[in-house]
Amino acid sequence: MPLLEVLDLKVHFPVQPGVFRPAQAWVKAVDGVSFSIAPGETLGLVGESGCGKTTLGRAIVRLTAPTSGSVLFDGEDIAKLSGAAWRARRRKVQMIFQDPYGSLNPRTTIEEAIGEALDIHRLAADRAARRARVAELLKSVGLDPAYAQRYPHEFSGGQRQRIGIARALAVEPELIVCDEPVSALDVSVQAQIINLLQDLQQQHGLAYLFIAHDLAVVEHISRRVMVMYLGRVVELADAPGLIRTPKHPYTQALISAVPTVDSQTKRQRIVLPGDVPSPIQPPLGCPFHPRCPVADARRCRNEVPALRELAPGHWTACHLAG
Ligand code: SF4
């Protein structure tokens, strides 16, 4: 059974009427997304800014309320839990952010920031046990336990990300939504954080939804990769299959932009025309058709392509693929 199963999830935000838009409209940030994650698996999630990947991650941990659909964790719909039932489940699904500084209170020490999570879920019997657990968590993410009495501004970006990971680990989660955890870091620090996440996954059997816009990073850490465009999944496959034989024209364009040092696999860069259309008024038919280099004028403009399994485990939403 999958650890996480997302079924037809939609997150739509209302846009108030204005001078240029007299009627109420909706931003369809996530528009009918379905996928699953197995225990201990890493699913990479890529797409351009504004494609809905962060909103999807936030909806899974319930930082954003879904409009409809289900988020099943261990078979239970956590989108519909409340009160004690939700509190009991909440610690199993955690999130780490692109800017951990924004999620740390600048006036509390690191011991307080991590200890707070232990207090909320009553995971430390007393003060001494809490202090010992914080020290253990700091060690597990490669930080000196003596740092526990320092404040967030005393750390570098990479160290803050380690603190964010320690805080997520404090409540013994089974799934962590990693929202662009290395995008703001130097390349050498990125590699250290990726290695740390992989080591922790091995030690604790964690599953990750790893959100990023850098396909090279996602390919390195993920078993499968999912590509989103304008709130929808356009391709989902195992990482090597998606990188070597992308079937959706959007994925092909994303992959063509990934630098390669191997002259054998030199790719021809596909430059897409125009920008991502507004999610308030997405194009009719295939949402990618205004930018698609191979669009079929009749079918692609009128018919929304369904996600189809073109090869075992390789799903694509394109009328012409395959
Ligand atoms: Fe391009 Fe048509 Fe496929 Fe959409 S359905 S990606 S427009 S070919």
Boltz pocket constraint, residues with backbone or C-beta under 6 A from the ligand:
constraints:
  - pocket:
      binder: B
      contacts: [[A, 248], [A, 249], [A, 250], [A, 286], [A, 287], [A, 288], [A, 289], [A, 292], [A, 293], [A, 294], [A, 295], [A, 296], [A, 300], [A, 303], [A, 305], [A, 317], [A, 318], [A, 319], [A, 320], [A, 321]]
      max_distance: 6.0
